[in-house]
């Protein structure tokens, strides 16, 4: 049997012992029961606006100018990385199959939130755009150029901070993204 010594720093005269010091006062069951408060469900549950609380991780817009797919960088990459996740490869395989009908240029733009320096964010977003473009290039028609551009924290789609200056993590998450745009006609 190995006996160890523990230093009880919360004691006025800290000392080494193998057992904790005895408690000075016991709390009765009645005092414990009296301290428990009932929570009313109506007061504890607050409604949420699903349209604003749930942010899609992938969106697609089609119009006369073509197709624009936006994928959250949180799906594509781990924090501070430009290595595609397995989930990213699955999402991009679907997009790669669809760009076989693309015309002109497939533009891949990477974006970050405002955390970090502007220079670092441009580099990270460029590396991320390159990773996506490198996966799409082999599937693009031979006469289609796949370009990659890192935008850093430019063109945010949501505020990175709240009006009081505090962090807006939901907004920053929306700004970490990769867009893929292409024409189909």
Number of C-alpha atoms within 10 A of each C-alpha: 3 3 7 9 10 13 13 15 10 8 9 7 7 11 13 12 13 10 11 10 10 6 6 5 6 6 7 9 9 8 9 9 9 9 9 8 7 6 8 8 8 7 7 7 8 7 5 9 7 8 8 7 9 10 14 11 15 15 12 12 10 13 8 8 11 14 18 18 16 20 22 22 27 16 18 27 20 12 9 11 14 19 15 18 15 12 12 18 16 12 15 20 14 10 15 20 12 13 22 15 14 20 17 14 15 23 19 26 24 34 28 31 25 18 12 11 10 16 10 14 23 20 17 21 29 23 19 30 26 21 19 28 24 14 15 21 17 11 16 22 15 9 10 18 16 22 17 23 20 22 21 26 25 16 11 19 15 14 18 22 15 11 9 6 8 9 14 14 14 15 18 21 20 23 25 24 27 26 21 25 23 22 19 16 10
